[in-house]
Amino acid sequence: MVESPQIKQEFRQVSVIGLGLIGGSIAAGIKQQGLASSVCAWDANVASLALGHDLGIIDSIAADIHEATAQADLIILAVPVQSMEQVLRDIDLKDQVITDVGSVKGIAVEAARRVFGKLPENFIPAHPIAGSEKQGVVAADPNLFREHKVILTPEEASNPAAIARVEKLWRGLGADVVRMSVSHHDDVLAQTSHLPHLLAYALVDTLSAGGDSLEVFEYAAGGFRDFSRIAASDPTMWSDIFQANKEPLVQVLDQYLLKLETLKQLIESGEADQIKVLLSRAKVARDHFSNIQAIARKKNGPV
């Protein structure tokens, strides 16, 4: 297993805005790895801040966003994507490096442009491909990002020194850092993350609405449990994500609905051979994905 590089005191003060699962896990990882002299946080939920301080995840609590960010050399925005613009308006941005963790990059970049007139050269958008259906700072895990990918979406005008500092943060937390354009990121995540979450919510809602839902859930096996696990995620966060990335999401959802309609017609017409062809094609693709994961585990350790 590859150990996180020890980057001691890379930052003087890191300020985390939003101390939920992701923000809390970043703060906990920074503390564990000794990446900063001090970790400050602000959250609208005062109880989350108090708990984070009691758990030793953060060193200090700020009264507001301005206080949290004024003395920071790195600002991490771990807030819902629809809240990004308002949070940015409360930051007196000077030479601080700023990054975010949102699942949709287009809305973050556009919010920054509305607030600052352009994407600041020290604002490096980021998205850790890691998470949990668990919620809140109480579920914070300093190892959450270890051997997971983090996507950075800098622009041509982004400051190379700021990019390097954000990369050092994530590598210090054990992540594998890659880069992508904003639009490509949002297209890919619509397919690999946003659609699966939408389908999980829809499946659970469909089955729970039936009159025999208690019996359905009583006899649900591993397949249902595995597929539906992510429907326990934060509904507010995911509603925001679906709206923020609606164009790529609707596009891939339309493709999925066409595939479902095809399967429905094949089942109704009893075309077992054609159904088997489709299922076999999907199995080959899934097996290929499993092989890629196995190679990554052999090379780097658990992912």
URQUIJO-V366774 format. One record per residue. PHI is phi as a letter, one per 40 degrees, with the letter a starting at -180 (none if undefined). PSI is psi in whole degrees, 0 to 359 (NA if undefined). Layout:
PHI:PSI ; PHI:PSI
This chain:
none:133 ; c:127 ; c:151 ; c:137 ; c:137 ; c:104 ; b:84 ; c:132 ; f:42 ; c:329 ; b:148 ; c:300 ; b:124 ; b:130 ; b:124 ; b:121 ; b:107 ; h:99 ; b:62 ; c:211 ; c:308 ; c:310 ; d:318 ; c:322 ; c:322 ; c:311 ; d:316 ; c:320 ; c:320 ; c:316 ; c:316 ; c:319 ; c:355 ; g:40 ; c:345 ; a:153 ; c:327 ; a:142 ; b:119 ; b:154 ; a:153 ; b:142 ; a:148 ; c:335 ; c:103 ; c:326 ; c:324 ; c:319 ; c:315 ; c:318 ; c:317 ; d:321 ; c:318 ; c:326 ; c:354 ; g:16 ; c:327 ; b:157 ; c:327 ; a:156 ; b:130 ; c:149 ; c:331 ; a:176 ; c:319 ; d:314 ; c:322 ; c:327 ; b:346 ; c:321 ; b:6 ; c:149 ; b:348 ; b:127 ; b:128 ; b:119 ; c:109 ; b:57 ; b:162 ; d:145 ; d:326 ; c:348 ; c:356 ; d:314 ; c:315 ; c:321 ; c:317 ; c:325 ; c:339 ; c:3 ; b:127 ; c:88 ; c:122 ; b:257 ; b:12 ; c:146 ; c:135 ; b:140 ; a:171 ; b:180 ; b:17 ; c:150 ; c:349 ; b:122 ; c:329 ; d:315 ; c:327 ; c:316 ; c:317 ; c:323 ; c:317 ; c:321 ; c:322 ; c:323 ; c:314 ; b:356 ; g:341 ; a:171 ; c:114 ; d:144 ; c:338 ; c:5 ; c:110 ; b:99 ; c:144 ; a:157 ; a:107 ; c:127 ; c:69 ; a:153 ; i:194 ; a:157 ; c:348 ; c:158 ; b:152 ; g:164 ; c:336 ; c:336 ; c:7 ; d:137 ; b:114 ; c:343 ; b:13 ; d:327 ; c:359 ; c:127 ; f:25 ; b:155 ; c:145 ; b:125 ; c:124 ; b:141 ; b:60 ; c:162 ; b:174 ; d:326 ; c:359 ; c:145 ; c:118 ; d:325 ; c:323 ; c:318 ; d:315 ; c:321 ; c:320 ; c:321 ; c:319 ; c:321 ; d:306 ; c:322 ; c:326 ; c:335 ; c:5 ; g:10 ; c:160 ; c:113 ; c:129 ; b:166 ; b:151 ; a:159 ; c:159 ; d:311 ; c:320 ; c:318 ; d:311 ; c:326 ; c:313 ; c:315 ; c:333 ; d:323 ; c:318 ; c:343 ; b:308 ; c:315 ; c:312 ; d:320 ; c:317 ; d:316 ; c:321 ; c:315 ; c:316 ; c:319 ; c:311 ; c:319 ; c:321 ; c:312 ; c:325 ; c:341 ; c:346 ; c:156 ; c:337 ; b:28 ; c:325 ; c:318 ; c:321 ; d:312 ; c:330 ; c:324 ; b:10 ; c:134 ; b:194 ; c:324 ; c:315 ; c:317 ; c:315 ; c:316 ; c:325 ; c:355 ; d:317 ; c:351 ; c:352 ; c:2 ; c:170 ; c:113 ; c:322 ; c:315 ; c:315 ; c:329 ; c:318 ; c:316 ; c:315 ; d:319 ; c:320 ; c:331 ; b:36 ; c:323 ; c:307 ; c:325 ; c:314 ; c:323 ; c:312 ; c:330 ; c:320 ; c:319 ; c:320 ; c:319 ; c:322 ; c:319 ; c:319 ; c:319 ; c:321 ; c:314 ; c:319 ; d:314 ; c:320 ; c:321 ; c:315 ; c:324 ; c:1 ; g:28 ; c:76 ; c:322 ; c:318 ; c:324 ; c:316 ; c:322 ; c:313 ; c:314 ; c:322 ; c:321 ; c:318 ; c:321 ; c:319 ; c:316 ; c:318 ; c:321 ; c:322 ; c:318 ; c:318 ; c:321 ; c:320 ; c:316 ; c:320 ; c:320 ; c:318 ; c:320 ; c:319 ; c:325 ; c:316 ; b:348 ; h:187 ; d:145 ; b:NA
